[in-house]
Amino acid sequence: MNKRQAKLLFKKYVDGQCTEHEKNMLNNYLESFQNEEVPLHELNFDDDIKNKIWRKIELERNNNKKVNKPFYYYFKYAAIIVVLFSISVFYINKDKNSSEPLVISEDAIILKTANNEKIIIDSKGQRNLIKEGKVIGKQNGNSINYVNNDAVADLVYNEISIPYGRTFKLTLSDGTTVHLNAGSTMKYPINFIKGNQREIYLKGEAYFEVAKDEDHPFIVNTNDIGVRVLGTHFNVNSYENTDSYTVLAEGSVVVYDQIMKDDLDTHIKIVPGQKASLFKENITIKNVDVNKYLGWRNGRLLFDNEEFKDVVRKIERKYNVKIENEYSKLNNLKFKGDFEDESIIDLLDTFKESARFNYEIIDNKIIIKKPI
């Protein structure tokens, strides 16, 4: 059992929802690294959480007095709180610009089913996705594979939401692979229906490797643009407050403004190495280095002569942080850079040296300031 699973079980324990099997799982996990020398007096817990935990521990003690278990058996649950609650945040060491540590939260990937059931996807776990008693897909870590099920006669949609700081991979029922970037949401059928177009709905960014099917075009719908293909590889970006675009890696696609989707004369076909952008209700085409738009799939953060506001948005998505820019001069600057394994502090320090600004961290927010 990993730490995230243990954290979820611990919350269920506090809320009185653990089964006996889950209690045993949690107990075995705690036993695996329990240290009797843990300095409990140094642990600073929220008072409300602390009181709930101690009430639960006391209840367990009272219910198990006949078993004659030592007090330490219950006390270790309190001792381990610091471990289980700290795994949801990542503390970055203070540097000379930081007034306090930066906390990067670990939000969950949420899968919403057609009946509005919300499933938390454990990126370390595995599970079968079931509908009407049949397995429609399998989740394994940071991916879900759907299976083609001819018994599904109606269009039934699932929706997956990826938080900042995370990416995810879906394999749809037709074999199409979708890589979803941080801060993205996609609505899609659990099974494509013969005779219908293969149609999905995207907010954010995704890279598609579409399984070829000439009889069933694949349609990507965003708020601004639509992309129509038969089978190819391409990237679509449709984050809010940015210009939507698609970049083609293989094959060919047709791009159009959603407002003009019924006017086929406005549809534009692009070839590999081209980028189609929607700007002020006009689609423009230009040749680009495709690799510069696909690095996010491998954890890279790449800036290619981009305005500071766009740089900030990308950093926020990748590291799941909030950035406030109080140094307006930066807004007129453009930046280049290629980052992969750097910490948020390393990245900020690199930009600080080139752009000449200071920053501090307050309440899990990075504040960009004018240099002194």
N, C-alpha and C positions, 0 to 999 in steps of 0.2 A: 504494500500500500504506500502511495506517495504522500507527500506533505499536504497537497491540496485535498486529497480524499480524506486524510485525517482531520483536516480543518472542518470539512463539511460534516464528518461524523461527530466531531466535538460539539458543533453547533446543535446537531440533532440531540446529542446527549443532554446539553443544557436545557433544551426545550422539551425534554422528556419524550422524544420521538424515536430513540434508538431501540432496535430489536435486541434480543439477547445475543444473537450472532454478531450484530454490529458492535455491541459493547465488548465482546470478546476480541473482535478485530482491533478496536481502538486500544484495548488493554495490551494486546500483544505488541502493537506499535509503540506504545509508551514504554513497555518493558525493554524494547530493543535499544533504547538509549537513555533510560532514566538514570539520573545522577543524584544520589542522596545529599550531595553537597551543594545543590542549587541554592544560591543566596536569595531566598524568597523576599527578604526585606527590601531588596533592590528593585523588585518588580513594581512598576507603576501602572496599575490598571484603572480603566474607567470605573467609577464607583458603582454605577448601575450594573455593569457587567460583572464586577467583582461580587456584588451582593447576590446576583442570580446564581453565580457559580457556587458560592459557599452554601446557599440554600439548597442547591441540588446535591452537593456533597453531603450535607447534613442529612438530607432525606435518604440518600443511599445508605448512610451509616445506620440510621434508625431501622431501615428495612432489612438490614443484613446483620443485625447484632447477633442473631443465633448462629450465624456462620463463623463468628469470632474472627473476622478478618482484621488485620492491624490497621490502625488509623492511617498509617502511611499509604495503604492501598488506595484510600480516597484522596489523601493529601497530594499524591502525585499528579492528580488531574489539575489541581491548582498550580503545581510547579511547572507544568508543561504549557500553561497558557501563553507564556511569553514566546514560545516557539511557534505555536499554532496561529497566534494572532499576528506575529511578525512576518509570516511567509506571504501575507497579502501585500506587503510593502517592501520596497527596496531602498535602503538608505545609502545615499551617496556621501562619501566623506566630505567634510567641510574643506573648502579652500579659502583663499584670502578674500574672495568675492562673496562668499556665502555666509549669511547671518545665521542660518540653521540648516539642518540636513534636508535634502529634497526627497520627498516620498513619491514613489511611482506606484500607483495602484494597479492591481491585477484584476481587471474586470473580466466578467465571464463572457464566453461566446454563447449566444442564445439561439436556440432553434425553436421556432413557433410553428405548430402544426395547424392543419386546416380547422380543427376544433378549438383553436386558441390555447392549446396546452403549450406551456413554455418549458423547454428542456435545457438545462445547463449542460454544456458540453465540456467534459473533463478532458483536457488536452493530453493527459497521461493515461486515460482509461480507454475502455472498449465497451461497446454496447450494440445491440441489435435494435433497429427501428422497426416497430411493428404497426401494422394497420389491419384491422379485422382479422387478427390472428395470424397474419402472414408477414414474413420478414420482407420489408421493402428496401432496406438499406442497412449498411453496417458502418459504425463509426470506429475508427482506430486512430487514437491520438488526434492529430490535427487534420484529419481528413474524414470524409464520409463518402462511401460508394453506394449508389443506388443501383438496384437490379431491375432489369426490364421485366415487367409483370403484365402479361396480356390479359390477366383477369381484371385489371383495373380499366373500367370502361369509361369513366368520367375524369375530367381534369380536376385533380386535387393538388393544391399548392401548399408547399412549405415555404417558410421564410427564415433565413439565417442572418444574424447580425454579428459583425466582427468589431470588437471594441478597438480603441486606439492601443497601439503597442503589440498587436497580434496580427497574424495572417492565417489563412485557412484554405484547404483544397477540397473541392467537391468533384465527384465524378457522377454525372447525371445518368439517367436510365438508358440513354442512347449511346453512352460511352464518351460523351463530351466532357472534357476536363476544364474546370474553372478554378483559377487561383484568385482568391479574394484578398485585397489589401486591407490594411487597418482602417477602421472607421467606415466600413462598407456594409450595405445590406442588399441581399438579393432574394427575390421571390421567384419560385420556379416550380414546375410540376414534378410530383414524385414519380410520374410516369408519363411519357409523351404518348399521345393518342394517334393511331394511324388515321391518316386523312387530314390531320390538323397541322398547322405550322408549329414548329418548336419555338415557343415564345417565353422569354424570361424578362424580369424587371430589375434594373440595377440602380442603386444609389451608391456612389463612391467609385472605386476602381477595381477592375478585374481583368485578368488575362485569360482568353478563351482558346482552347484547342478543340475545335468543333469537329465531331465525327461527321464524315461525309454522308449525305442523304439527299440526293437530287429531288426526290419526291416531297421532301419535308424541309423547306427553308428554315434556317435558324435565325430568330429575330431577337436582338438585344434592344430593349426599350429603356431609355432614361428620360428624365424630365425634359431634356432639351433635344437630344438627337436619337435617331434610330439607326441600327446597323443590321443589314440583311446579308446572310451568307448561306452557302450550301455546305461548305466544309473548308476550314482554314484556321490560321492562328493570328490573333490580333488582340490588342489591348484597348480597353475603353476606360476613360476617366470622366466622371460626372459628379465630382464633389460639389457641394454647395459653395456659392461665391467664387467659383472659378469657371473659366471657359471650357465647355465640354469638348472632348476630342477623342478620336480613335487613331491608333497607329497600327499599321499592317506589317506583320512579319512574314506570312506565307499566304499564297493564294490570292484571292481578290474579295472585296466586300463592296457593298453599296451603302452609302451614308446619306442621311437626309435629316432635315429639320422636322421635328415632330409636328409642328404647326402645318407643314406642307407635305405631310406623308402621303396624302392622296394624289398629289400632283407629281406624277412620275417624271415629268420633265425637270424637276428640281433635284432628283436623285443623282448622286455623283458616285462614280466607281473609282476606287483607288487601287494601286498596285503595291507590292512589297516595297518598303522603304519610304512610304508616304504617310503623312499625317494629315487628317481631315479635322479641322477645328470649326466650331460654331462661334462666331463673334458678331454680335449685333445683328442676329437673324440671317447672317450670311455664312456659308460654308467655304472655307479657304483651304487650299491644298498646298503642301510644301514637302520637299524631300528632307528626310531626317536620318540620323543615326539611330536605328531602332533600339539598339542595345542600351542607349541612354534612358529609354523609357521602360525597360523591362528589368532593370537591376533590383527593384524592390522585391521581386520574387525570391531573391537570394539574400535578402537582408541588407542590400546596399541602399545607401541614401545618396542620391546624385543630384547635384545642382548644375545646370548648364546655362549660365548667364541669366539667372532668374532673379526677379525682384525680391527684396527682403521679406515682404509680406507673404510671398509664396514659399520662401525658405522656412519661415516660421511655421506655416501650416504643416509642411512636411515633417518638421522636427516634432511638432505636437503629436502628429499621428503616430510616428514611429516610436517615440519614447513615452507616449501617454502622459504628457505634461501640459501645463498652461503657461503661455508666454505673453507677457505684456510689454510692449515697446514704448518707452517714454522718451526715446531719443529719435525724434521725427526725421532727422537728417538721414538716417539709414534707409528710409522708405524710397529714396531716389537712387539707391545703389543697387547694383546687380552683382551676383556672386556665382562663382564656380567652385565645385568641390566634389569629392568622391569619398564617402565614408562607409565603413562596413561594421567593424567590431568595436569601434570607439564608444566609450561611455558618453553620456550626455555632457558631463563636465569636460571631457577631452574635446568634444565637438565645440562646445561654447568657447573654450579657451582658444581653439584654432581660429574661430571667427573673431574673437575679441582682438587677437593680435593683428588680423588683416583689416578689420573694420574700425578698430580703435573705439571700443566702448567698454563700459563696465557692466557688471550684472550682480544681482543678489537674489537670494532665494528666501521668500517669505510665504508661509502658509502653503507650501507645495506649489508655489508659483514662481516662475523665473521672471524677474523684472530687469529689462534692458535699460541702462541709464547712460547718460552723457558722461564721457570721461572727465575726471577731475583735473 
